[in-house]
């Protein structure tokens, strides 16, 4: 898992149902609905499990924040 401190987008395949997401600080998660980004979640320090099959997600950490996500089977 890589550490990210800037905005990052991932397009996930159907190879893995869910992934671990670890947040340090505050991160906004947006989902692509086919036309625009839609707010999906606002996360603070801690870990979460995200359902990611065939989704396109955008992660935006606030200044000084970071996140890690399992990137296997993108």
Secondary structure, 3 states (H helix, E strand, C coil): CEEECCCEEEECCCCCCEEEEEEEEEEEEEEECCCCEEEEEEEEEEEEEEECCCCEEEEEECCCCEEEECCCCC
